[in-house]
Amino acid sequence: MDVLSDLLHRARAKNALVRQLIQRPPWSLSFTDPPPLTLVTTLAGHASVRIDDAGTTPVRLAVGDIALITGPGRYTIADGPSTPPQVVIHGRRKSVADGSVEAPATQRNVAPCTYSDGLPGATVMLRGAYDLRGDVGDRLLGMLPQLAVVPAGPATRAARDLLATEATRDEPGQDAVLDRLLDLLLVLALRAWCADAETTPAWYQALADPPIG
């Protein structure tokens, strides 16, 4: 078993939170108590992701792009980098930006894992939240920056589509299916990210050398 497989095998999703979000501009979601690792991918439209406390430039996600976000800092997903926060999410609790505990009236749960404003011209996203624990989780997080973006491509398309389809269903065993599909998409995204010479961790590059690998 190679190093990446061993790492991911022991850092599987369990009771992961997978949600499909359908938002019509202008929209903005801020996550103040995020999990150690979040996967966000855009299914339709586009989105902007920024790490609020890092002072970094917001990153634009086109259709099919995947963002891997590591905690614990606050981050915001919006239709554009200048859109002010409208909804603040603290763990699994939502509030509007003025501090009240009620979510906007346009935001409703249309399926067990899908939230939508019900309006045309919306951006559609998937968000999967990992709760990683222990040394294995630390090793996985240590190989990633706060925000890593994997461009859209055929390597991740099929898994992304399967996850998106399952998130719209309400059938027995859904949690187990979502966990496994999220794992699959994460593995494919990490493989694609590691294949980029500009971002590849040194230990991953060493695997290509027969004696060291």
C-alpha positions in Angstrom: 0.0 0.0 0.0 1.4 3.4 -0.9 1.7 6.2 1.6 -1.2 8.3 0.4 -3.5 5.2 0.3 -2.5 4.3 3.9 -3.1 7.8 5.1 -6.5 8.1 3.5 -7.5 4.5 4.5 -7.2 5.5 8.2 -8.9 8.9 7.8 -12.2 7.9 6.4 -15.3 9.9 6.7 -17.7 8.9 9.4 -21.0 10.7 9.9 -19.8 13.3 7.5 -22.0 16.3 6.9 -22.8 16.6 3.1 -25.1 19.3 1.9 -26.2 20.6 -1.5 -26.6 24.4 -1.4 -28.6 26.3 -4.1 -28.2 30.0 -3.8 -29.3 32.9 -6.1 -27.0 36.0 -6.1 -26.4 38.0 -4.0 -25.5 35.4 -1.4 -22.8 34.8 1.1 -22.2 32.0 3.8 -19.6 32.4 6.6 -18.5 29.4 8.6 -17.2 30.4 12.0 -16.6 27.0 13.6 -15.6 24.9 10.7 -14.6 21.2 10.9 -10.9 20.3 10.3 -11.4 19.6 6.6 -14.1 20.8 4.2 -14.6 19.9 0.6 -16.6 22.3 -1.6 -17.4 21.9 -5.3 -19.4 23.9 -7.7 -22.1 22.1 -9.8 -23.6 25.1 -11.5 -22.7 28.8 -11.6 -19.6 30.0 -9.8 -18.5 30.9 -6.3 -15.8 32.8 -4.4 -14.0 31.3 -1.4 -11.9 33.2 1.0 -10.1 32.5 4.3 -11.3 35.5 6.4 -8.4 35.8 8.8 -5.5 34.9 6.5 -5.4 38.0 4.4 -5.2 36.0 1.2 -6.8 36.7 -2.1 -10.3 35.1 -2.6 -10.3 32.2 -5.0 -13.0 31.8 -7.7 -14.5 28.4 -8.2 -15.9 27.6 -11.7 -18.1 24.7 -12.5 -16.4 21.4 -11.4 -13.6 23.0 -9.4 -13.0 21.6 -5.9 -11.8 23.5 -2.9 -10.2 21.8 0.1 -10.4 24.0 3.2 -8.6 23.2 6.4 -9.7 24.6 9.8 -9.9 26.1 12.2 -10.1 29.6 10.8 -13.3 31.2 9.6 -14.0 31.1 5.9 -16.7 32.6 3.6 -18.2 31.2 0.4 -20.1 33.8 -1.7 -21.2 34.7 -5.2 -18.4 37.2 -5.3 -15.5 38.4 -3.2 -17.2 41.7 -2.2 -20.5 40.3 -1.1 -21.0 40.9 2.7 -21.9 37.9 4.9 -25.6 37.2 4.9 -25.7 33.9 6.8 -23.3 32.8 9.5 -23.0 29.1 10.3 -21.7 28.1 13.7 -21.1 24.4 13.5 -24.5 23.1 12.5 -26.5 26.2 13.6 -27.4 29.0 11.3 -28.0 32.7 11.9 -28.3 35.8 9.8 -25.5 38.3 9.8 -27.2 40.6 12.3 -26.9 38.0 15.0 -30.4 36.6 15.1 -30.9 32.9 15.1 -33.3 32.6 12.3 -32.1 31.9 8.7 -33.4 34.0 5.9 -36.9 33.2 4.8 -35.8 32.4 1.3 -33.6 29.6 2.5 -35.5 26.3 2.9 -34.8 22.6 3.2 -36.2 21.0 0.0 -34.6 17.6 0.6 -32.8 16.0 3.5 -29.4 17.2 2.2 -30.5 20.1 0.0 -31.1 23.7 0.9 -32.4 26.1 -1.7 -33.9 29.5 -2.2 -36.1 28.0 -4.9 -35.3 30.7 -7.5 -33.8 30.4 -11.0 -30.3 31.4 -12.0 -28.8 30.0 -8.8 -25.4 28.7 -8.0 -25.4 25.0 -7.0 -22.7 23.7 -4.7 -21.8 20.6 -2.7 -20.2 20.9 0.7 -18.8 18.0 2.6 -17.5 18.4 6.1 -14.9 16.0 7.7 -14.4 15.5 11.4 -10.8 14.2 11.5 -9.3 13.1 14.8 -5.9 12.0 16.1 -2.5 11.7 14.4 -3.8 10.4 11.1 -6.0 13.5 10.7 -3.1 15.8 11.6 -0.9 14.1 9.0 -3.6 14.6 6.3 -4.2 18.2 7.2 -0.5 18.9 7.4 0.0 18.2 3.7 -2.6 20.8 2.7 -2.6 24.6 2.8 -5.6 26.4 4.3 -7.1 26.6 0.8 -6.2 24.1 -2.0 -8.1 24.3 -5.3 -8.3 21.4 -7.7 -9.5 22.5 -11.2 -12.3 20.7 -12.9 -11.3 17.7 -14.9 -12.4 14.2 -16.0 -10.6 12.6 -13.0 -13.1 14.0 -10.5 -16.3 14.4 -12.6 -17.9 11.0 -12.2 -17.5 10.9 -8.4 -18.7 14.5 -8.1 -21.8 13.7 -10.1 -22.6 10.6 -8.0 -22.2 12.6 -4.8 -24.5 15.3 -6.2 -27.2 12.8 -7.2 -27.1 11.0 -3.8 -27.4 14.4 -2.0 -30.8 14.9 -3.6 -32.3 11.6 -2.5 -34.0 10.4 0.6 -33.4 6.6 0.8 -32.3 4.1 3.4 -28.6 3.9 3.9 -28.0 7.4 2.5 -25.5 8.4 5.2 -23.3 5.5 4.5 -23.4 6.2 0.7 -22.6 9.9 1.2 -19.6 9.0 3.5 -18.2 6.7 0.9 -18.7 9.0 -2.1 -17.2 11.9 -0.1 -14.2 9.7 0.6 -13.9 8.8 -3.1 -14.1 12.4 -4.2 -11.5 13.5 -1.6 -9.1 10.8 -2.7 -9.4 11.8 -6.4 -9.1 15.5 -5.5 -5.9 14.9 -3.4 -4.4 12.8 -6.2 -5.0 15.5 -8.7 -3.7 18.2 -6.3 -0.5 16.2 -5.6 0.1 15.7 -9.3 0.7 19.4 -9.7 4.4 20.0 -9.4 3.9 23.4 -7.8 1.9 22.1 -4.8 3.1 18.5 -4.4 4.5 17.8 -0.9 8.1 16.7 -0.7 7.3 13.3 0.7 4.9 12.7 -2.2 7.6 13.6 -4.8 9.9 11.2 -3.1 7.6 8.3 -3.9 8.6 8.7 -7.6 12.2 7.8 -6.7 12.4 4.0 -6.5 14.9 3.7 -3.6 13.2 6.3 -1.5 9.6 5.3 -2.5 
